[in-house]
Amino acid sequence: MNAKLQQGDRFPSLTLKLVGGGTMRVPEEMSTRYLALLFYRGHW
């Protein structure tokens, strides 16, 4: 992404790998209007 999201912008489609396996497409598979995402880098 080249620009920051502004109020009213649509969240870009992302496919995320889940810790327990599998993937989730955000925002397409969100079950609610609001969501908090936690990005974990993993071990060093």
HTML snippet that shows the backbone in 3Dmol.js (N, CA, C, O; Angstrom):
<script src="https://3Dmol.org/build/3Dmol-min.js"></script>
<div id="view" style="width:600px;height:400px;position:relative"></div>
<script>
const pdb = `
ATOM      1  N   MET A   1       0.845  -1.174   0.000  1.00  0.00           N
ATOM      2  CA  MET A   1       0.000   0.000   0.000  1.00  0.00           C
ATOM      3  C   MET A   1       0.887   1.233   0.000  1.00  0.00           C
ATOM      4  O   MET A   1       1.879   1.307   0.725  1.00  0.00           O
ATOM      5  N   ASN A   2       0.524   2.163  -0.798  1.00  0.00           N
ATOM      6  CA  ASN A   2       1.301   3.389  -0.894  1.00  0.00           C
ATOM      7  C   ASN A   2       0.755   4.511  -0.040  1.00  0.00           C
ATOM      8  O   ASN A   2       1.485   5.449   0.280  1.00  0.00           O
ATOM      9  N   ALA A   3      -0.509   4.442   0.338  1.00  0.00           N
ATOM     10  CA  ALA A   3      -1.125   5.535   1.082  1.00  0.00           C
ATOM     11  C   ALA A   3      -1.802   4.990   2.341  1.00  0.00           C
ATOM     12  O   ALA A   3      -2.198   3.826   2.402  1.00  0.00           O
ATOM     13  N   LYS A   4      -1.923   5.858   3.333  1.00  0.00           N
ATOM     14  CA  LYS A   4      -2.618   5.482   4.561  1.00  0.00           C
ATOM     15  C   LYS A   4      -4.114   5.462   4.309  1.00  0.00           C
ATOM     16  O   LYS A   4      -4.624   6.175   3.444  1.00  0.00           O
ATOM     17  N   LEU A   5      -4.814   4.631   5.081  1.00  0.00           N
ATOM     18  CA  LEU A   5      -6.266   4.617   4.995  1.00  0.00           C
ATOM     19  C   LEU A   5      -6.812   5.883   5.635  1.00  0.00           C
ATOM     20  O   LEU A   5      -6.307   6.339   6.661  1.00  0.00           O
ATOM     21  N   GLN A   6      -7.809   6.425   5.045  1.00  0.00           N
ATOM     22  CA  GLN A   6      -8.489   7.601   5.582  1.00  0.00           C
ATOM     23  C   GLN A   6      -9.885   7.191   6.038  1.00  0.00           C
ATOM     24  O   GLN A   6     -10.384   6.136   5.648  1.00  0.00           O
ATOM     25  N   GLN A   7     -10.506   8.014   6.854  1.00  0.00           N
ATOM     26  CA  GLN A   7     -11.850   7.734   7.326  1.00  0.00           C
ATOM     27  C   GLN A   7     -12.765   7.505   6.126  1.00  0.00           C
ATOM     28  O   GLN A   7     -12.782   8.304   5.189  1.00  0.00           O
ATOM     29  N   GLY A   8     -13.519   6.421   6.160  1.00  0.00           N
ATOM     30  CA  GLY A   8     -14.449   6.098   5.088  1.00  0.00           C
ATOM     31  C   GLY A   8     -13.857   5.221   4.001  1.00  0.00           C
ATOM     32  O   GLY A   8     -14.595   4.709   3.160  1.00  0.00           O
ATOM     33  N   ASP A   9     -12.517   5.032   3.996  1.00  0.00           N
ATOM     34  CA  ASP A   9     -11.889   4.154   3.009  1.00  0.00           C
ATOM     35  C   ASP A   9     -12.235   2.695   3.299  1.00  0.00           C
ATOM     36  O   ASP A   9     -12.447   2.315   4.451  1.00  0.00           O
ATOM     37  N   ARG A  10     -12.290   1.884   2.246  1.00  0.00           N
ATOM     38  CA  ARG A  10     -12.503   0.451   2.413  1.00  0.00           C
ATOM     39  C   ARG A  10     -11.180  -0.202   2.806  1.00  0.00           C
ATOM     40  O   ARG A  10     -10.121   0.156   2.291  1.00  0.00           O
ATOM     41  N   PHE A  11     -11.256  -1.163   3.723  1.00  0.00           N
ATOM     42  CA  PHE A  11     -10.069  -1.908   4.137  1.00  0.00           C
ATOM     43  C   PHE A  11      -9.651  -2.813   2.981  1.00  0.00           C
ATOM     44  O   PHE A  11     -10.504  -3.471   2.386  1.00  0.00           O
ATOM     45  N   PRO A  12      -8.368  -2.864   2.651  1.00  0.00           N
ATOM     46  CA  PRO A  12      -7.936  -3.707   1.538  1.00  0.00           C
ATOM     47  C   PRO A  12      -8.092  -5.190   1.866  1.00  0.00           C
ATOM     48  O   PRO A  12      -7.996  -5.575   3.032  1.00  0.00           O
ATOM     49  N   SER A  13      -8.325  -6.004   0.882  1.00  0.00           N
ATOM     50  CA  SER A  13      -8.485  -7.433   1.067  1.00  0.00           C
ATOM     51  C   SER A  13      -7.139  -8.068   1.397  1.00  0.00           C
ATOM     52  O   SER A  13      -6.161  -7.872   0.676  1.00  0.00           O
ATOM     53  N   LEU A  14      -7.092  -8.836   2.499  1.00  0.00           N
ATOM     54  CA  LEU A  14      -5.879  -9.526   2.926  1.00  0.00           C
ATOM     55  C   LEU A  14      -6.213 -10.985   3.206  1.00  0.00           C
ATOM     56  O   LEU A  14      -7.294 -11.287   3.710  1.00  0.00           O
ATOM     57  N   THR A  15      -5.305 -11.883   2.887  1.00  0.00           N
ATOM     58  CA  THR A  15      -5.438 -13.277   3.287  1.00  0.00           C
ATOM     59  C   THR A  15      -4.387 -13.526   4.355  1.00  0.00           C
ATOM     60  O   THR A  15      -3.190 -13.401   4.099  1.00  0.00           O
ATOM     61  N   LEU A  16      -4.840 -13.882   5.563  1.00  0.00           N
ATOM     62  CA  LEU A  16      -3.952 -14.039   6.716  1.00  0.00           C
ATOM     63  C   LEU A  16      -3.842 -15.502   7.110  1.00  0.00           C
ATOM     64  O   LEU A  16      -4.831 -16.233   7.060  1.00  0.00           O
ATOM     65  N   LYS A  17      -2.645 -15.937   7.502  1.00  0.00           N
ATOM     66  CA  LYS A  17      -2.446 -17.285   8.028  1.00  0.00           C
ATOM     67  C   LYS A  17      -2.793 -17.269   9.512  1.00  0.00           C
ATOM     68  O   LYS A  17      -2.324 -16.404  10.251  1.00  0.00           O
ATOM     69  N   LEU A  18      -3.610 -18.221   9.948  1.00  0.00           N
ATOM     70  CA  LEU A  18      -4.005 -18.306  11.346  1.00  0.00           C
ATOM     71  C   LEU A  18      -3.035 -19.165  12.131  1.00  0.00           C
ATOM     72  O   LEU A  18      -2.450 -20.102  11.587  1.00  0.00           O
ATOM     73  N   VAL A  19      -2.859 -18.850  13.421  1.00  0.00           N
ATOM     74  CA  VAL A  19      -1.918 -19.564  14.278  1.00  0.00           C
ATOM     75  C   VAL A  19      -2.259 -21.054  14.339  1.00  0.00           C
ATOM     76  O   VAL A  19      -1.359 -21.894  14.301  1.00  0.00           O
ATOM     77  N   GLY A  20      -3.541 -21.387  14.431  1.00  0.00           N
ATOM     78  CA  GLY A  20      -3.959 -22.779  14.539  1.00  0.00           C
ATOM     79  C   GLY A  20      -4.038 -23.501  13.208  1.00  0.00           C
ATOM     80  O   GLY A  20      -4.470 -24.652  13.150  1.00  0.00           O
ATOM     81  N   GLY A  21      -3.630 -22.842  12.146  1.00  0.00           N
ATOM     82  CA  GLY A  21      -3.707 -23.416  10.809  1.00  0.00           C
ATOM     83  C   GLY A  21      -4.842 -22.796  10.023  1.00  0.00           C
ATOM     84  O   GLY A  21      -5.771 -22.239  10.607  1.00  0.00           O
ATOM     85  N   GLY A  22      -4.780 -22.883   8.736  1.00  0.00           N
ATOM     86  CA  GLY A  22      -5.804 -22.316   7.877  1.00  0.00           C
ATOM     87  C   GLY A  22      -5.551 -20.846   7.596  1.00  0.00           C
ATOM     88  O   GLY A  22      -4.524 -20.289   7.983  1.00  0.00           O
ATOM     89  N   THR A  23      -6.496 -20.236   6.923  1.00  0.00           N
ATOM     90  CA  THR A  23      -6.386 -18.831   6.562  1.00  0.00           C
ATOM     91  C   THR A  23      -7.711 -18.122   6.809  1.00  0.00           C
ATOM     92  O   THR A  23      -8.752 -18.752   6.995  1.00  0.00           O
ATOM     93  N   MET A  24      -7.644 -16.814   6.805  1.00  0.00           N
ATOM     94  CA  MET A  24      -8.834 -15.978   6.941  1.00  0.00           C
ATOM     95  C   MET A  24      -8.690 -14.807   5.992  1.00  0.00           C
ATOM     96  O   MET A  24      -7.643 -14.161   5.941  1.00  0.00           O
ATOM     97  N   ARG A  25      -9.743 -14.538   5.242  1.00  0.00           N
ATOM     98  CA  ARG A  25      -9.743 -13.379   4.338  1.00  0.00           C
ATOM     99  C   ARG A  25     -10.433 -12.217   5.036  1.00  0.00           C
ATOM    100  O   ARG A  25     -11.595 -12.308   5.431  1.00  0.00           O
ATOM    101  N   VAL A  26      -9.694 -11.127   5.178  1.00  0.00           N
ATOM    102  CA  VAL A  26     -10.215  -9.928   5.828  1.00  0.00           C
ATOM    103  C   VAL A  26     -10.391  -8.872   4.744  1.00  0.00           C
ATOM    104  O   VAL A  26      -9.460  -8.693   3.959  1.00  0.00           O
ATOM    105  N   PRO A  27     -11.475  -8.181   4.641  1.00  0.00           N
ATOM    106  CA  PRO A  27     -12.644  -8.164   5.514  1.00  0.00           C
ATOM    107  C   PRO A  27     -13.762  -9.120   5.079  1.00  0.00           C
ATOM    108  O   PRO A  27     -14.811  -9.148   5.723  1.00  0.00           O
ATOM    109  N   GLU A  28     -13.574  -9.900   4.014  1.00  0.00           N
ATOM    110  CA  GLU A  28     -14.653 -10.734   3.485  1.00  0.00           C
ATOM    111  C   GLU A  28     -15.210 -11.729   4.500  1.00  0.00           C
ATOM    112  O   GLU A  28     -16.419 -11.962   4.514  1.00  0.00           O
ATOM    113  N   GLU A  29     -14.377 -12.320   5.344  1.00  0.00           N
ATOM    114  CA  GLU A  29     -14.830 -13.346   6.288  1.00  0.00           C
ATOM    115  C   GLU A  29     -15.077 -12.823   7.698  1.00  0.00           C
ATOM    116  O   GLU A  29     -15.200 -13.611   8.636  1.00  0.00           O
ATOM    117  N   MET A  30     -15.150 -11.516   7.857  1.00  0.00           N
ATOM    118  CA  MET A  30     -15.422 -10.949   9.184  1.00  0.00           C
ATOM    119  C   MET A  30     -16.872 -11.217   9.554  1.00  0.00           C
ATOM    120  O   MET A  30     -17.777 -11.039   8.739  1.00  0.00           O
ATOM    121  N   SER A  31     -17.081 -11.647  10.787  1.00  0.00           N
ATOM    122  CA  SER A  31     -18.436 -11.930  11.234  1.00  0.00           C
ATOM    123  C   SER A  31     -19.093 -10.717  11.900  1.00  0.00           C
ATOM    124  O   SER A  31     -20.257 -10.782  12.294  1.00  0.00           O
ATOM    125  N   THR A  32     -18.362  -9.630  12.026  1.00  0.00           N
ATOM    126  CA  THR A  32     -18.865  -8.427  12.670  1.00  0.00           C
ATOM    127  C   THR A  32     -18.322  -7.196  11.944  1.00  0.00           C
ATOM    128  O   THR A  32     -17.382  -7.298  11.156  1.00  0.00           O
ATOM    129  N   ARG A  33     -18.904  -6.066  12.208  1.00  0.00           N
ATOM    130  CA  ARG A  33     -18.463  -4.840  11.540  1.00  0.00           C
ATOM    131  C   ARG A  33     -17.111  -4.356  12.057  1.00  0.00           C
ATOM    132  O   ARG A  33     -16.342  -3.751  11.310  1.00  0.00           O
ATOM    133  N   TYR A  34     -16.817  -4.615  13.324  1.00  0.00           N
ATOM    134  CA  TYR A  34     -15.573  -4.155  13.934  1.00  0.00           C
ATOM    135  C   TYR A  34     -14.699  -5.359  14.269  1.00  0.00           C
ATOM    136  O   TYR A  34     -15.202  -6.408  14.671  1.00  0.00           O
ATOM    137  N   LEU A  35     -13.390  -5.200  14.100  1.00  0.00           N
ATOM    138  CA  LEU A  35     -12.459  -6.291  14.333  1.00  0.00           C
ATOM    139  C   LEU A  35     -11.117  -5.710  14.738  1.00  0.00           C
ATOM    140  O   LEU A  35     -10.674  -4.707  14.177  1.00  0.00           O
ATOM    141  N   ALA A  36     -10.470  -6.335  15.710  1.00  0.00           N
ATOM    142  CA  ALA A  36      -9.099  -5.967  16.084  1.00  0.00           C
ATOM    143  C   ALA A  36      -8.178  -7.084  15.599  1.00  0.00           C
ATOM    144  O   ALA A  36      -8.428  -8.259  15.871  1.00  0.00           O
ATOM    145  N   LEU A  37      -7.129  -6.724  14.890  1.00  0.00           N
ATOM    146  CA  LEU A  37      -6.167  -7.697  14.387  1.00  0.00           C
ATOM    147  C   LEU A  37      -4.883  -7.595  15.186  1.00  0.00           C
ATOM    148  O   LEU A  37      -4.398  -6.494  15.449  1.00  0.00           O
ATOM    149  N   LEU A  38      -4.329  -8.737  15.574  1.00  0.00           N
ATOM    150  CA  LEU A  38      -3.056  -8.786  16.283  1.00  0.00           C
ATOM    151  C   LEU A  38      -2.053  -9.470  15.374  1.00  0.00           C
ATOM    152  O   LEU A  38      -2.244 -10.625  14.992  1.00  0.00           O
ATOM    153  N   PHE A  39      -0.986  -8.769  15.026  1.00  0.00           N
ATOM    154  CA  PHE A  39       0.056  -9.316  14.182  1.00  0.00           C
ATOM    155  C   PHE A  39       1.206  -9.752  15.077  1.00  0.00           C
ATOM    156  O   PHE A  39       1.770  -8.938  15.809  1.00  0.00           O
ATOM    157  N   TYR A  40       1.553 -11.027  15.021  1.00  0.00           N
ATOM    158  CA  TYR A  40       2.612 -11.605  15.842  1.00  0.00           C
ATOM    159  C   TYR A  40       3.781 -11.966  14.942  1.00  0.00           C
ATOM    160  O   TYR A  40       3.629 -12.762  14.016  1.00  0.00           O
ATOM    161  N   ARG A  41       4.931 -11.395  15.203  1.00  0.00           N
ATOM    162  CA  ARG A  41       6.106 -11.612  14.374  1.00  0.00           C
ATOM    163  C   ARG A  41       6.607 -13.039  14.474  1.00  0.00           C
ATOM    164  O   ARG A  41       7.129 -13.572  13.495  1.00  0.00           O
ATOM    165  N   GLY A  42       6.465 -13.673  15.624  1.00  0.00           N
ATOM    166  CA  GLY A  42       7.019 -15.012  15.844  1.00  0.00           C
ATOM    167  C   GLY A  42       8.291 -14.926  16.657  1.00  0.00           C
ATOM    168  O   GLY A  42       8.567 -13.905  17.286  1.00  0.00           O
ATOM    169  N   HIS A  43       9.062 -15.993  16.643  1.00  0.00           N
ATOM    170  CA  HIS A  43      10.296 -16.008  17.433  1.00  0.00           C
ATOM    171  C   HIS A  43      11.433 -15.340  16.664  1.00  0.00           C
ATOM    172  O   HIS A  43      11.374 -15.186  15.444  1.00  0.00           O
ATOM    173  N   TRP A  44      12.452 -14.955  17.393  1.00  0.00           N
ATOM    174  CA  TRP A  44      13.612 -14.272  16.776  1.00  0.00           C
ATOM    175  C   TRP A  44      14.517 -15.263  16.175  1.00  0.00           C
ATOM    176  O   TRP A  44      15.547 -14.896  15.609  1.00  0.00           O
TER     177      TRP A  44
END
`;
const viewer = $3Dmol.createViewer("view");
viewer.addModel(pdb, "pdb");
viewer.setStyle({}, {cartoon: {color: "spectrum"}});
viewer.zoomTo();
viewer.render();
</script>
